[in-house]
Amino acid sequence: MDLGFGPEFDGFRAEVKQFLAENWPPADGDYKSKENERRFVLAAIDRGYLHRAVPKRFGGSEQAPDIARAEIIREEFTKARAPSGRIPGTGKLVVPTLLEWGTEEQCAEFIARTLTGEMRWAQGFSEPNAGSDLASLRTRAELVGDEWVINGQKIWSTGADRATHMFMLVRTEPDAGKHDGISYLLVDLRQPGVTVRPLQQMTRLPEFCEVFFDDARTPAGNLVGERGKGWYVTRSTLKHERSGIGGLTWSLSMMRDLLKLARETQRNGKPAIEDPRIRTELAAIDGQLMSLTYSTYRATSHAVHDRDVGSFSTMPKLYMTDLAQRIGKLARDIVGDDFVDMSGPGKKWIERFMISLSMSIAGGTSNIQRNLIAERSLGLPRDARGGSK
Amino acid sequence: MNFLLSDEQLALLDALRGLLQDKCDPRHVHEIFDGDGSYDAGLWQAICEMGIPAIMVPEELGGLGLKLIDLAIAAELVGEYAAPVPLFGHCAATIAVALCGSAAQRERWLPKLASGEALATLALGEGDSRWLPGEWEIAGEARLNGKKRFVPHGLEADLFIVGTASGLVLVEKGEGVAVERLDGADRTRSLDTVTFADAPAEPMPGDEASVARSIDAAAVLLAADAFGGANHCVEMSVEYAKVREQYGAPIGSFQGLKHQLSNMALAVEPGRGLYWYAAHAWDELPEKARHAAAQAKAHLTDIYLQATRDTVEAHGGIGFTWEHDTHIYMKRAMLDWAWLGQPEKHRLRAADLAGW
């Protein structure tokens, strides 16, 4: 067990710092420019700092797994407020799925351009009548010549109005069983057969969309995995959606923001952070966050060394959801009276209070997550009606 | 960088698990629990022969010279089996002697504590939530007067490490030491009230930082015990849900109970990383150690007590009986929760230590 950075890493940290000093903020000072960000990310990939698990031929930096180096990079990039290279939204799910299931041609076509932000992805899983029971989906695709022709409707597709592409589940074998008739397709959304309609969320922000397919087309070669085996490809997508590292970074930043709010908000004539009840709850949340942090380290170490991590593997998503809701509630208590004012100083936290609810729905509801933990990690009997397949 | 147990650590756990499986089955724990309040001497001797109390004693004084993480993973197993042995008080006191004792005190006591020939305990609590350095009011250097409460296995102890207004002192059993057994909830780890009346005492030279470090180690050991117990409660409840049938099906197939069990597992399992980290920080990252120990003690003992309550619910009527194991774990959880101060106290300390 070794969580320290021994002297052997001092040199590496110095190199990372040197790289950042030379490359960020950009020479023209415009750190909001997309072009500057793109150039920085490419330079960081070139140096082996970002997208370390992605092979070089697909635009990554192809580095051996090394938790210490990855952690140093994360720390130094965060300190410098440099772009993290994280693929926004659900696009981050495409890369690991393609690496696991895609052909050489698919990886070459899609991964590099996703890493640079040129391709932006939306997920096409849920349908109006296929939510938790995702395998009952009805959007169809038929192979006509060398193209798939797609008809149907997807919903709750975050960012589809800004996306260029969608990875989606469609029914291709209408006569096969429920799970066996599904295929996984990659589709360019910029075509006449696709209509995207944003839906306004309770936060007032239009984050997710309905997407209608009316004889939309995609090349036959954009099928990922075997025809009719899309369900199994999806399982790995969902596994990535539920895994910890990205969520951990997000949770840590929420905690930093919450501390800032507690320091800057007055409560009974003193900063809220000095109120013993607020202080105790902050520490309790921090205890939960530390548990998540070090269990994630443990899980990553186990993966790198091919050891079974045990029941934690099904837990990060639900744990983070609980954590986000606990943070949301404490922020509510600190915001106090202003909790009714959508344009007031508590605006961000009112939005987050609501957004934390969406976490218990998106990517598999919390109740589905509980089924997963019960059936996959605890070995309890499957639900008679299909459970968590 | 890695966050894994080494092969040596896994081997230690295998050996200790084998011993506990052999000598500490639930029926046996119940026998001790229903006995006179003393611990299981045979099991304790076997644990000592395996070298567990020697783990953190330096090699030149008859120990293994290992780390807190090694002792903490052993404490987790002892918690998992609810083993009725004085491991906690003895090992916490041994660490205090190693860190705060004079050369003479260390040479005199550590070999005997490592082998288990002598039994030590930690006398910290004074009531009114006074558990920590700076809170102790009992005073005296060459002669000690006053009362300590909630002392683990004081009746059987040969050596008391006592927290006083001027630091830790060492008191041997005998002259001026009166021990009265508490009607303890946790009868696997009896607690006593110890009254010192002009008891001969030897101040220990350890400075404030060493005393604090000794207390932090005790907090981590409680957290490790709590994780072991809580994890066992999850396993016990899950196993019961697989075999108990109602409405013609295992109750574990019903979603209501499934979700309760998932929530229990979700509360407990991530705590493993926190207690590992607290032990590791104590060993290797001194600037993080105090905060991590406070967080681990608060979080794990809170989780443990709740897990035992959920376990009773998951078992139905049988879980509320004296015959079942559930109450033994609940009472161990009560001790872990209260000893050294309740979670709220440690959360407020953690907030201070984090510089909030």
Interface residues (C-beta under 8 A of the other chain):
Chain A: M1 D2 L3 G4 F5 D66 I67 A68 E71 L259 A262 R263 I273 P276 R279 T280 L282 A283 A284 D286 G287 Q288 M290 S291 L292 T293 Y294 S295 T296 Y297 R298 T300 S301 H302 V304 H305 R307 G310 S311 F312 M315 L318 Y319 D322 N367 Q369 R370 N371 I373 A374 E375 S377 L378 G379 L380 P381 R382 D383 A384
Chain B: M1 N2 F3 L4 L5 S6 I69 V234 V238 A241 K242 A249 P250 G252 S253 Q255 K258 H259 L261 S262 N263 A265 L266 E269 P270 G271 R272 G273 L274 W276 Y277 H280 A281 E284 L285 A292 Q295 A298 H299 D302 P343 E344 R347 L348 A350 A351 A354 W356
